[in-house]
Amino acid sequence: MNILLRELRANFKSLLIWSGISILFVIIGFSKFSAYEGNPELLAILNDLPPAALAAFNLNAFNLTTVTGFYGVMFVYFALILSISAAMWGADIITKEERDKTVEFALTLPVTREKLITFKVLAMVINSIALLLVTWGAVLANATAYQTDSQFYSFVSLSMLALFMLQLIFLAVGVFLGCAMSHYKRAGSLAVSILLGTYFLSIISTLDQNLDFLRFLTPFRYFDPAVLLHEARIEMVYVVLTAVIIVVSLAGGYLTYARRDLYI
């Protein structure tokens, strides 16, 4: 428990920074929506965009003149912000002991490496939940200035569940890289690189129907905001894939960290 509290205190500043970024993005996003609200003439601009671009950013799946539709377009950006923070936390929570030269102290504690990882991961799960709740609250607070309905609130609630699953995926991947890589300085950058790579892969997979099979390789296609809004569900196959990625990544992290030599 002391390890958990120590990690929460040590990462509180990071949580505040990411919360500020998320709140700022929400404010800016909703301020831009004020130009679209009740102004369908602005949608004519979208007619000049190529169909591939419309599909890549889900612009053809939502009505941008409604707060529900505009939030649907913003979903992918929330996914990026929350996923990047989770990936960096996952990689850093393990590697920072080596980076800060405190690994020797950590290993002298009367706990196993496995228990050390468990408490650290739990701390970052709590941080991820806190950031998610801050984002959720900011969205609801800013949406009160516009006309909303029950569909908006159910859509936001379901999308937050999807965002939490994305957070857990990239948190687990970050933990695995932090545990497995002997060059601790590269774990965080590699985790973010993998995340951005899967994001661009999700865009590529929408450009042609023949590339649709790529959706299984990118978590950003697991939670399509158009499906979340219009069908109000998360496909079970993607829930299973999410669970597999998380379990495999964490198991790999535990196994590799227990065996590798640490940089003191």
N, C-alpha and C positions, 0 to 999 in steps of 0.2 A: 504493500500500500504506500510506503514511503517513496518507492520508485515512481509510482503512478503520480503522486502529488508533485514530486520533483520535476517530472517531465511536463506536467501541466503548467507549472510555474515558469519553467524554462522556455516554453513555447507560447506563453501568453502574449508576448509582444508580436510574434508572428501572426497569431490569431487576430489580433487587433488590426494589423496591417491588411491582411486578406479581407477582413470584414469591411474595412474602409473602402477597399477596392470594389468589393461587391456592391456596397451601398451606393457608391459614386456611379457605378455602371447603371444601377437601377434608376437612379435619379436622371441621368443623362438620357437613358433609353425612353423613359416615360415623357420626358420633356420633348423629345423628337416625335412621340406619338401625337402630341397636341396638334401638330401640323397635318396629320392624316385624319384625325377624328372628324367624322361627318363631312369629309372633303374627298369624295370619290374621284374628283378631277385629277388629283395627284397620282391616282393609280394608273393613269394613262402613261406615265413615265415607264412603268413596268413593261408596257407593250413593246418598247424599243429594245428590251433585253432579249438575248437569245434564249430559246427554250431550255437549253442545257443549264444556263445560269439560274433560271427560275427554279428548275428542279433541284439543283445543287443546294440552294439556300431555302428551299421549301416556300418560296414566295408565291407559288401557284396553288398552295394548299390552304392558305389563310386569307382572310379578309382584313387587310391592314387598317381599315377604317374603324374596326372594333378593337377594344382593349384585349379581348380574348385572342383575336387573330394576331395582333401585334406582339403579344407575349409569346405566342407560338413561334414566331420568327426569332425572337430574342432567346428562346430556349437553348439553342446551340451555343450561344455565347456564355450563358450561365454554366453550361456543361463544361466549357473550356476552363473557365475561371476556377470552378470547384474541383475539377479533375487535376489541373496543374498544381493547385495547392496540396491536394491529397498525395499526388505523386512525389512532390518535393518533400513533404513531411515524412512520407514512408521511407524514402531513401536517406534523409538527413537524420531521422531518429536513431538509426543504427550507426551511420558513419560518423556522426559528430563526436562520439567518444574517442575515435581514433584521430579525428581532425583536431579536437581540443586537448589531446594528450591526457584524457581522463579515463582511458580504457583500463589502465592498470588498477585504478581505484575501483572501477565498476566490477572488475573480476575478483576483487578481494571481498566483495559483499557476500554474505552467506546465502546466495541464491545461485541456481544453475543458469547457464546461458539461455536455456529455453524459457525459464521463468522471467529472465531479464527482458527477452524479446516480447513475451506476452504482455508485461506491464507497459512497455513502450508502445506496442501496437494499440493496446486499449486506450492509452492516453491520446493517441492520434485519431482513433475512432471518435472519442469524445470531442476533440477539436473539430473534426469533420462535421459532426452533428451540430455543434455550436455554430459553425459557419453556415451550414444549411439553414438553420433556424433564423439566423440573422438575415440571410437572403430572402427567405420566405416572408419574414416580417416586413422587410423593405418593399417587396413586391406588393403585398396587401396594403401597406400604408400608402404607397404612391397610387395604387389603383383606385382608392376611395375618391379621388378627384374626378373620376370618369364614370360613365355609366357601365355598371357590371351586372351580371346575372348569376344564377346558380351554376350554369355551365362553366363560367370563368373560375369559380372557386373550386369546383370538382376537378377541373383541368389542372389548376395550379397544384392542388394536393397530390394528384397522381404524378405530375411531372416532378415534384419534389422527391417522391419515392424513387423515380427513375434516376434523378440526380444523385441520390444517396447510393444507389447501386453502382453508378459510375464512379463515385468517390471511392467506394470499397475496392473496385477493380484496380484502379490506379494506385491506391494506397498499398494494396497487396503486391503489385508489380514493383513499386518503389522499395518496399521492404525486402523483396527477393533480391533486387539488384544491390541494395545496401549490404545485405548479408553475404552475397555471393562474390562480389567484386573485390579483388585484393587492392585495386587502386581506388580507394574510397572517394577521391576527389571527383571521379567520373560518374559515380552512381546517380547523382541528382540530374546531371545534364543528360545522361543516357535515358533516364526515366522520362524526362520531358520530351526528348527526341522521339522516343517510342510513341508517346501520347500524340504528339503533333503528326507523326507519320500515320497513325491510325485515323486521325482526323482527316488528313488529306486523302487517305484511302477511302474514307466514307464519301467524300465528294466525288472521287473518280468512279465509285461504284454506282452513282446515280446518273452518270453521263450516257450510259448505254445499257440496254437491257441485258446484253451478253455479259456484262460485268457485274450483274446483280449478285452473283455467287460470292463476291467479295464482302458482302454485308456480314458474313459469319466471321470475318477476320478483324472487324473493327467494332469495338463496343459502342461507338457513336451511332451505328446503325441499329443497335439493339433496341433503342428507345426512340422511335420515330415520333416527333411531336404531333404529326398529323394523325397517326394512329391513336395516340393518347387522347387527342381532342375528339376525333370523330367516332372512334370505336370504344373509347374509355377503357382500354385494357393494355396490359403488357403481355406480349406473347410468351407463353410458357417455355418455349424452346430457348429464348434468350435469357430467361431467368435461370434455366439449367446451365447454360453456357457461362453466365456470370458466376454462379456458384462454383463451377469447375475451375475457372480462371483463378478465383480467390483461393480456393483450397489448394490447388497445385502450386500457386505462387508462394503462399505462406508455408506449405510443407517444404518446398524447395529452400525457402529462406531458413527455416529451422535446421534442416539437414546440413546445409552448407556452412552456416554460422557455427554449428557445433564442431565442425571438423577443421575449419581453416585457421591458419595462424593470423593473429591480430597485429596490427601495426601499433607498436608502443613508442 
